[in-house]
């Protein structure tokens, strides 16, 4: 089955470039394009894409707010990924807290864009290398902050079963449910159940936040 993508950017040239890159993969289909955030939300509701790929700075509604609305719109099959020029901490933090599972930079390699779309469509998470550095270090509040956060994270993961910690470690590596199932020789539905239990027991909203706990606890 193809991965259905909504592309939202206020620059037509950027949309055309993204469409051309994604179109190089026969398993990816751009089903809609939006020139602003409000239109992106409306088209997401109409087309129910697998991935909504959103720029941050757009008229009428910015991409971060649009992503939050899409994720709150009762579209369980739609994942949100941010595609932007700006890798600022505040943007990254808000995107993650809002439920986005991908954060890609326009300056990245085209293969990175395709890999990111595939990862989030399959239920995984994907960050451009520069963004990953921010997520794992800068947002941790420095070495001292990471140490104290690490102790808290270990206390939380200690409450998981051995299998759940094993699954969480692979979530922390950005693997999708299907990839985890292959790695652990499990049925994908079983992995999905483990992930749901992990999110609930860690009291986090999505697998990106779970991945951060995995990193802070030393599982990754």
Phi and psi in degrees as a GROMACS rama.xvg file:
@    title "Ramachandran Plot"
@    xaxis  label "Phi"
@    yaxis  label "Psi"
@TYPE xy
-79.436  155.819  UNK-2
-91.575  120.254  UNK-3
-95.3758  125.278  UNK-4
-123.216  137.389  UNK-5
-103.01  128.242  UNK-6
-110.541  125.794  UNK-7
-125.378  117.949  UNK-8
-159.458  140.739  UNK-9
-79.1651  -5.33263  UNK-10
-104.038  119.059  UNK-11
-61.1523  -36.2141  UNK-12
-64.5006  -39.0518  UNK-13
-65.714  -44.8032  UNK-14
-59.1548  -41.4453  UNK-15
-64.1049  -40.5011  UNK-16
-65.8636  -42.9514  UNK-17
-64.2309  -42.487  UNK-18
-61.7345  -39.6595  UNK-19
-66.0764  -41.2162  UNK-20
-65.5222  -47.888  UNK-21
-66.4629  -33.4988  UNK-22
-68.1503  -14.5759  UNK-23
-71.3873  -16.7265  UNK-24
-103.967  114.625  UNK-25
-63.3374  -13.9194  UNK-26
-89.7272  -0.369339  UNK-27
-116.488  133.983  UNK-28
-130.252  123.559  UNK-29
-82.5291  110.949  UNK-30
-95.5027  -14.9107  UNK-31
-162.07  152.231  UNK-32
-129.712  138.713  UNK-33
-124.912  143.014  UNK-34
-98.3059  -5.57417  UNK-35
-154.247  168.301  UNK-36
-65.6235  -38.6126  UNK-37
-64.5896  -42.4801  UNK-38
-65.0825  -33.9457  UNK-39
-61.7377  -42.9952  UNK-40
-63.9839  -44.337  UNK-41
-63.4448  -42.649  UNK-42
-70.9121  -32.0732  UNK-43
-63.8381  -42.1787  UNK-44
-65.137  -36.6259  UNK-45
-76.1093  -39.2652  UNK-46
-103.274  -17.2716  UNK-47
46.76  60.8721  UNK-48
-71.0544  163.422  UNK-49
-73.7699  -33.7144  UNK-50
-136.269  130.552  UNK-51
-103.698  113.033  UNK-52
-101.47  109.504  UNK-53
-119.532  133.768  UNK-54
-74.8127  158.926  UNK-55
-84.106  -54.6667  UNK-56
-89.7181  98.6361  UNK-57
-134.888  154.583  UNK-58
-70.5749  164.127  UNK-59
68.4122  -46.6248  UNK-60
-155.983  127.055  UNK-61
-72.4893  162.042  UNK-62
-64.8204  -32.4359  UNK-63
-67.0338  -43.8531  UNK-64
-67.8275  -39.9461  UNK-65
-61.1614  -41.5042  UNK-66
-61.8697  -42.1198  UNK-67
-63.1354  -40.8201  UNK-68
-67.1659  -38.9346  UNK-69
-63.0865  -42.853  UNK-70
-71.453  -20.5343  UNK-71
-97.8744  4.64683  UNK-72
-92.413  11.1975  UNK-73
72.8373  38.5478  UNK-74
-116.203  76.6381  UNK-75
-62.3339  -22.3621  UNK-76
-89.1348  0.326758  UNK-77
-104.288  122.396  UNK-78
-100.707  152.16  UNK-79
-112.422  131.065  UNK-80
-127.702  138.289  UNK-81
-94.9941  132.826  UNK-82
-123.44  111.19  UNK-83
-147.548  168.772  UNK-84
-88.8576  -17.8934  UNK-85
-106.358  118.422  UNK-86
-106.938  45.2979  UNK-87
-79.4137  144.828  UNK-88
-53.8707  -43.0676  UNK-89
-62.6985  -38.9119  UNK-90
-67.2192  -44.9828  UNK-91
-62.418  -46.9983  UNK-92
-60.7388  -43.3265  UNK-93
-68.9629  -38.8366  UNK-94
-60.5433  -43.4753  UNK-95
-67.8552  -44.3255  UNK-96
-66.9782  -25.5576  UNK-97
-82.7275  -5.73453  UNK-98
105.306  1.02752  UNK-99
-65.1596  141.983  UNK-100
-114.171  6.1655  UNK-101
-142.253  142.36  UNK-102
-143.145  105.747  UNK-103
-117.832  150.299  UNK-104
-104.177  140.504  UNK-105
-65.0105  -21.2807  UNK-106
-81.1861  -3.10504  UNK-107
-75.7043  173.942  UNK-108
-72.5514  142.772  UNK-109
-54.2251  -35.545  UNK-110
-64.0676  -30.4093  UNK-111
-65.1632  -39.5631  UNK-112
-63.4298  -45.8495  UNK-113
-64.5439  -42.5176  UNK-114
-62.8269  -39.7251  UNK-115
-65.6801  -43.2171  UNK-116
-63.306  -43.1751  UNK-117
-62.8798  -43.3341  UNK-118
-62.0962  -49.6933  UNK-119
-71.3786  -31.0187  UNK-120
-64.9557  -30.594  UNK-121
-90.0059  6.80283  UNK-122
91.9298  6.47768  UNK-123
-93.529  -164.099  UNK-124
-132.382  151.308  UNK-125
-149.033  133.132  UNK-126
-131.37  141.148  UNK-127
-58.3778  148.264  UNK-128
-50.1105  -42.839  UNK-129
-64.3722  -36.6619  UNK-130
-71.073  -40.0903  UNK-131
-57.6846  -38.2259  UNK-132
-61.3546  -43.3621  UNK-133
-62.5406  -44.5188  UNK-134
-62.0266  -42.6262  UNK-135
-87.4018  -15.1747  UNK-136
-125.428  -63.2407  UNK-137
-60.1522  -41.8143  UNK-138
-74.2478  -10.1555  UNK-139
-81.8737  -9.07825  UNK-140
82.2215  28.7684  UNK-141
88.7748  172.677  UNK-142
-59.561  -47.8568  UNK-143
-61.4679  -41.8999  UNK-144
-63.3634  -38.7208  UNK-145
-68.2056  -34.7257  UNK-146
-64.2288  -46.3827  UNK-147
-68.647  -37.4821  UNK-148
-66.448  -33.9554  UNK-149
-63.7088  -41.1559  UNK-150
-63.3578  -42.6684  UNK-151
-65.8748  -40.3945  UNK-152
-65.2905  -40.2146  UNK-153
-64.1213  -37.4588  UNK-154
-63.3475  -36.5983  UNK-155
-71.586  -43.8274  UNK-156
-73.3409  -22.4844  UNK-157
-63.3349  -20.9312  UNK-158
-82.8746  -7.65397  UNK-159
-84.3948  158.702  UNK-160
-73.3963  166.152  UNK-161
-59.4718  -41.9615  UNK-162
-66.0657  -39.8959  UNK-163
-65.0668  -38.0888  UNK-164
-66.0077  -35.3587  UNK-165
-64.896  -44.9082  UNK-166
-64.8318  -42.697  UNK-167
-60.7069  -39.2086  UNK-168
-60.4663  -38.3489  UNK-169
-74.933  -34.4658  UNK-170
-59.8616  -40.5773  UNK-171
-63.2619  -23.6184  UNK-172
-85.6027  -0.384808  UNK-173
86.8492  12.594  UNK-174
-75.9716  146.987  UNK-175
-80.0768  170.737  UNK-176
-59.1848  -40.7043  UNK-177
-64.5108  -41.1007  UNK-178
-67.5395  -39.8114  UNK-179
-63.3039  -41.9002  UNK-180
-59.8198  -42.8838  UNK-181
-66.5914  -40.7446  UNK-182
-64.5782  -40.1782  UNK-183
-98.8791  1.31193  UNK-184
59.0067  48.4936  UNK-185
-119.794  164.746  UNK-186
-75.9147  140.495  UNK-187
-57.9886  -36.6462  UNK-188
-62.3463  -34.3764  UNK-189
-66.5931  -41.5299  UNK-190
-62.8473  -42.6798  UNK-191
-58.6759  -40.8211  UNK-192
-64.0739  -41.6837  UNK-193
-62.0457  -43.6271  UNK-194
-63.1074  -42.6665  UNK-195
-60.9107  -42.4554  UNK-196
-65.0503  -39.2197  UNK-197
-63.7209  -45.9281  UNK-198
-60.0442  -41.9797  UNK-199
-67.9403  -43.4054  UNK-200
-73.301  -30.8076  UNK-201
-83.9507  -12.4007  UNK-202
59.115  50.3631  UNK-203
-120.272  157.267  UNK-204
-86.9815  -22.7098  UNK-205
-156.804  173.868  UNK-206
-72.1268  -21.1478  UNK-207
-64.8579  -46.3995  UNK-208
-64.754  -35.4173  UNK-209
-65.1214  -38.5527  UNK-210
-62.9136  -37.1752  UNK-211
-65.3412  -40.7896  UNK-212
-61.7556  -40.624  UNK-213
-61.1436  -42.138  UNK-214
-65.7851  -48.0405  UNK-215
-65.0896  -30.5676  UNK-216
-82.6592  -10.2177  UNK-217
91.4906  7.38888  UNK-218
-72.2601  -22.562  UNK-219
